[in-house]
Amino acid sequence: QVQLVESGGGLVQAGGSLRVSCAASGVTFSIDIMGWYRQAPGKQRELVATISTGGTTNYDDSVKGRFTISRDNAKNTMYLQMNSLKPEDTAVYYCNVQGRAPRKYYDVWGQGTLVTVSS
């Protein structure tokens, strides 16, 4: 059973920094893309950033220059370093892993970790 566990969320003041982590366990398939998504109260879940196995990154315009996504392939762990945080970054941050095995595609989500940015 694949499991994604996020950690590192919490309360931070505007302008501060926070790093969230996502540890994947029980992975029996080849991971293609790992990503962070977020969902603010009353809003739809949205993409924050993704990173491929080869290290290619993609960011939403709202976080470019402030957030950095990285991954440790050997540990199946992904990180999101968040700097210059703004109140509008307040959301539950979800880890996502997509990959494949013979005749099967995987799309797995974590439980989420809450990030609250106070003004």
Backbone hydrogen bonds, N-H to C=O, Kabsch-Sander energy under -0.5 kcal/mol:
donor,donor_aa,acceptor,acceptor_aa,energy
3,Q,25,S,-2.4
5,V,23,A,-2.2
6,E,4,L,-0.5
7,S,21,S,-2.0
10,G,114,L,-0.8
12,V,116,T,-2.6
14,A,118,S,-2.6
15,G,85,L,-3.2
16,G,13,Q,-2.3
18,L,82,M,-2.3
20,V,80,L,-2.1
21,S,7,S,-2.9
22,C,78,M,-2.5
23,A,5,V,-2.4
24,A,22,C,-0.5
24,A,76,N,-2.5
25,S,3,Q,-2.6
28,T,26,G,-0.5
30,S,100,R,-2.4
31,I,29,F,-0.6
32,D,98,Q,-2.9
33,I,98,Q,-1.7
34,M,51,I,-2.5
35,G,96,N,-2.7
36,W,49,A,-3.1
37,Y,94,Y,-2.6
38,R,46,E,-2.6
39,Q,92,V,-2.1
43,K,40,A,-2.3
46,E,38,R,-3.0
48,V,36,W,-2.7
49,A,36,W,-1.7
50,T,58,N,-2.3
51,I,34,M,-2.9
52,S,56,T,-2.3
53,T,32,D,-1.3
55,G,52,S,-1.6
58,N,50,T,-2.0
60,D,48,V,-2.5
63,V,60,D,-1.8
64,K,60,D,-0.9
66,R,63,V,-2.3
67,F,63,V,-2.4
68,T,81,Q,-2.4
70,S,79,Y,-1.9
72,D,77,T,-3.3
73,N,71,R,-0.6
75,K,72,D,-0.7
76,N,72,D,-0.8
76,N,73,N,-0.5
77,T,72,D,-1.8
78,M,22,C,-2.5
79,Y,70,S,-3.1
80,L,20,V,-2.4
81,Q,68,T,-3.0
82,M,18,L,-3.2
82,M,80,L,-0.6
83,N,66,R,-2.1
83,N,81,Q,-0.6
84,S,15,G,-0.6
85,L,16,G,-2.3
89,D,86,K,-2.5
90,T,87,P,-1.8
91,A,115,V,-2.0
92,V,39,Q,-2.2
93,Y,91,A,-0.6
93,Y,113,T,-3.1
94,Y,37,Y,-3.3
94,Y,92,V,-0.5
96,N,35,G,-2.6
97,V,108,V,-2.3
98,Q,33,I,-2.8
99,G,106,Y,-1.8
100,R,30,S,-2.3
101,A,104,K,-2.5
104,K,101,A,-2.5
106,Y,99,G,-3.2
108,V,97,V,-3.0
110,G,95,C,-2.2
111,Q,4,L,-0.6
113,T,93,Y,-2.0
115,V,91,A,-2.9
116,T,10,G,-2.8
116,T,114,L,-0.5
118,S,12,V,-2.4
118,S,116,T,-0.6
